[in-house]
């Protein structure tokens, strides 16, 4: 069984109840997959041997996943990375993607097809009018071992285009910030933007852009996106505030479609609620359920979900055949938002860095 993809659904959108039934059914398939000796990965098979209960029999729905407790991010730091490769995929080519590395040793995640599936699903949400099929893309974001570079390139190829990329090392940016070398940081940002300008000036058929809020602003200060031919902007990053959202729409985009997203190496992509001026430029994201689920929980009691409109810490559960992560506390906080017709499950609104950390974390570096 494969989880339903938006592009393959019927015109009748599922209700909240139907979406929850679908999620529970997907959990009942994913858990035995990861805890079966034939298909599971060494990490979860070893984990199961220390339990006094059988996940394959006793996990019957999403709520039952709380029995695993919280997922510790240290489990993803260091090797051997093959302990995360499901036996069903051990003969397949394996990708490994890393998080930004702003808090010590980067977390790593193996991938086979997940990054392609996630971005093909996301592709169905992009209007062809503004992201024309066959158009080329510019990927103006972090490169190196991060998933974004290959994922955006695949998105462009899936839509029939070619992707141009820049070199951007966010770990160097982090060091410059920590050293207080803001003049060097500005020089490096100019270097990255210069790469983007070279592409846009030499490749007149680029119509679609992936970038981050800070880089979008820097690019918009150099050129007119409209004159450069950009008609659709896919944008993500921790600096996506309501204030920036309004600034982007009113000052930077010049009629281009704006597709803000919330995503990371562990989750994939959460899509935005369609723009409504009544929301006051607040952005609400909805996870790619059932492949990933976002909950807003009390920071000191992460088994308790906060009420709608209340603020809490973001808790992620990833449920794919390549990767199973139950109950991972993100470094973000947000407000819990109610379901909508398009996404009949809880959303997260106004995502920002978690305020409860005792020490500051370098965020929004690009």
HELIX and SHEET records of a PDB file:
HELIX    1   1 UNK A    6  UNK A    8  5                                   3    
HELIX    2   2 UNK A   16  UNK A   35  1                                  20    
HELIX    3   3 UNK A   42  UNK A   49  1                                   8    
HELIX    4   4 UNK A   55  UNK A   58  1                                   4    
HELIX    5   5 UNK A   62  UNK A   68  5                                   7    
HELIX    6   6 UNK A   73  UNK A   76  5                                   4    
HELIX    7   7 UNK A   81  UNK A   84  5                                   4    
HELIX    8   8 UNK A   87  UNK A   89  5                                   3    
HELIX    9   9 UNK A  114  UNK A  123  1                                  10    
HELIX   10  10 UNK A  147  UNK A  158  1                                  12    
HELIX   11  11 UNK A  170  UNK A  179  1                                  10    
HELIX   12  12 UNK A  182  UNK A  202  1                                  21    
HELIX   13  13 UNK A  213  UNK A  220  1                                   8    
HELIX   14  14 UNK A  242  UNK A  247  1                                   6    
HELIX   15  15 UNK A  248  UNK A  252  3                                   5    
HELIX   16  16 UNK A  277  UNK A  279  5                                   3    
SHEET    1   A 2 UNK A  95  UNK A  98  0                                        
SHEET    2   A 2 UNK A 108  UNK A 111 -1                                        
SHEET    1   B12 UNK A 163  UNK A 165  0                                        
SHEET    2   B12 UNK A 136  UNK A 140  1                                        
SHEET    3   B12 UNK A 206  UNK A 211  1                                        
SHEET    4   B12 UNK A 232  UNK A 236  1                                        
SHEET    5   B12 UNK A 257  UNK A 264  1                                        
SHEET    6   B12 UNK A 268  UNK A 272 -1                                        
SHEET    7   B12 UNK A 284  UNK A 286 -1                                        
SHEET    8   B12 UNK A 347  UNK A 353 -1                                        
SHEET    9   B12 UNK A 324  UNK A 337 -1                                        
SHEET   10   B12 UNK A 311  UNK A 319 -1                                        
SHEET   11   B12 UNK A 292  UNK A 298 -1                                        
SHEET   12   B12 UNK A 301  UNK A 305 -1                                        
END                                                                             
